[in-house]
Amino acid sequence: MKKVIAIFLAAILIFSLAACGGTSGDTNSKTETSTSETKTGDTSSANNTSTDGKTLIVYFSWSNNTEKMANYIHDKIGGDIERIEPVEAYPEDYNETADKAKAERDNGDRPKFKELQFNPENYDTIFIGYPIWWYELPMIMRTFFDTYDLSGKTIIPFNTHEGSGDGGTYDQIKTEEPNAKVLEGLPIRGGDIENTDSKDKVTEWLTGLGY
Ligand SMILES: Cc1cc2nc3c(=O)[nH]c(=O)nc-3n(C[C@H](O)[C@H](O)[C@H](O)COP(=O)(O)O)c2cc1C
């Protein structure tokens, strides 16, 4: 009888230990699951999981030329895309916007933009687009570069203009983000943005970049 009780107690003990082990095992397995999920498909870059080779296209556009260019790029390469929206919208009138933009440039202002849905710091490659304003970057783009540290990222600039080309802005970006790799950008004349020729230029440029 004693032997039966001893076996019975031993069985309870083993069961309890197994149950305990199961509980802690469960906890561990959740951790392990999330860890292994994190690493799935990306074992080479455990602390790089949010980037995962993803591309972001982020752009500022007032009269939508740069937005059209951004959309061509997005149609070709996919990834995430987001427009930089000023907190205080620019006037619809060209002259008023021109005056405001000039004052911002002359004062070295940093106009605020609305919080972005996508954090550029979480991407490996970022296409950054904007129009030329007063021969250079719109000041809101300076705010953008002040906001994000893009060290180690690949930046691919693109812009629209009405005669200034890139206006030296690709070099300005190199100064703003000295630890990023800034690739060859593409300027397109805003008035030509819907021409087949412009679309072809975008395609050729992307092909040259390896897309
Ligand atoms: C305030 C302002 C300043 C501009 N300054 C220049 C300039 O210095 N050089 C230039 O080539 N185009 C200039 N442009 C023309 C724009 O760069 C061009 O129209 C561009 O395609 C507009 O892009 P968006 O439609 O994305 O805003 C200026 C436009 C605005 C509104």
The ligand as an SDF file (V2000), in Angstrom:
LIG
                    3D

 31 33  0  0  0  0  0  0  0  0999 V2000
    7.6780   79.9110  -53.7480 C   0  0  0  0  0  0  0  0  0  0  0  0
    8.2210   79.3560  -55.0250 C   0  0  0  0  0  0  0  0  0  0  0  0
    9.5320   79.5940  -55.3770 C   0  0  0  0  0  0  0  0  0  0  0  0
   10.0500   79.0360  -56.5420 C   0  0  0  0  0  0  0  0  0  0  0  0
   11.3620   79.2510  -56.8460 N   0  0  0  0  0  0  0  0  0  0  0  0
   11.8900   78.6220  -57.9190 C   0  0  0  0  0  0  0  0  0  0  0  0
   13.2660   78.7460  -58.2380 C   0  0  0  0  0  0  0  0  0  0  0  0
   14.0330   79.4520  -57.5670 O   0  0  0  0  0  0  0  0  0  0  0  0
   13.7560   78.0890  -59.3110 N   0  0  0  0  0  0  0  0  0  0  0  0
   12.9640   77.3170  -60.1060 C   0  0  0  0  0  0  0  0  0  0  0  0
   13.4550   76.7230  -61.0510 O   0  0  0  0  0  0  0  0  0  0  0  0
   11.6440   77.1600  -59.8320 N   0  0  0  0  0  0  0  0  0  0  0  0
   11.0880   77.7910  -58.7660 C   0  0  0  0  0  0  0  0  0  0  0  0
    9.7820   77.6310  -58.4790 N   0  0  0  0  0  0  0  0  0  0  0  0
    8.9650   76.7570  -59.3460 C   0  0  0  0  0  0  0  0  0  0  0  0
    8.7790   75.3890  -58.7000 C   0  0  0  0  0  0  0  0  0  0  0  0
   10.0040   74.8280  -58.3030 O   0  0  0  0  0  0  0  0  0  0  0  0
    8.1120   74.4430  -59.6790 C   0  0  0  0  0  0  0  0  0  0  0  0
    6.9180   74.9830  -60.1560 O   0  0  0  0  0  0  0  0  0  0  0  0
    7.8440   73.0910  -59.0450 C   0  0  0  0  0  0  0  0  0  0  0  0
    7.5440   72.1550  -60.0310 O   0  0  0  0  0  0  0  0  0  0  0  0
    6.7090   73.1520  -58.0560 C   0  0  0  0  0  0  0  0  0  0  0  0
    6.5880   71.9000  -57.4550 O   0  0  0  0  0  0  0  0  0  0  0  0
    5.2980   71.4930  -56.6220 P   0  0  0  0  0  0  0  0  0  0  0  0
    4.1410   71.5210  -57.5900 O   0  0  0  0  0  0  0  0  0  0  0  0
    5.5920   70.1350  -56.1400 O   0  0  0  0  0  0  0  0  0  0  0  0
    5.1150   72.4880  -55.5340 O   0  0  0  0  0  0  0  0  0  0  0  0
    9.2360   78.2260  -57.3550 C   0  0  0  0  0  0  0  0  0  0  0  0
    7.8990   78.0350  -57.0080 C   0  0  0  0  0  0  0  0  0  0  0  0
    7.4000   78.5860  -55.8620 C   0  0  0  0  0  0  0  0  0  0  0  0
    5.9650   78.3450  -55.4740 C   0  0  0  0  0  0  0  0  0  0  0  0
  1  2  1  0
  2  3  1  0
  2 30  2  0
  3  4  2  0
  4  5  1  0
  4 28  1  0
  5  6  2  0
  6  7  1  0
  6 13  1  0
  7  8  2  0
  7  9  1  0
  9 10  1  0
 10 11  2  0
 10 12  1  0
 12 13  2  0
 13 14  1  0
 14 15  1  0
 14 28  1  0
 15 16  1  0
 16 17  1  0
 16 18  1  0
 18 19  1  0
 18 20  1  0
 20 21  1  0
 20 22  1  0
 22 23  1  0
 23 24  1  0
 24 25  2  0
 24 26  1  0
 24 27  1  0
 28 29  2  0
 29 30  1  0
 30 31  1  0
M  END
$$$$
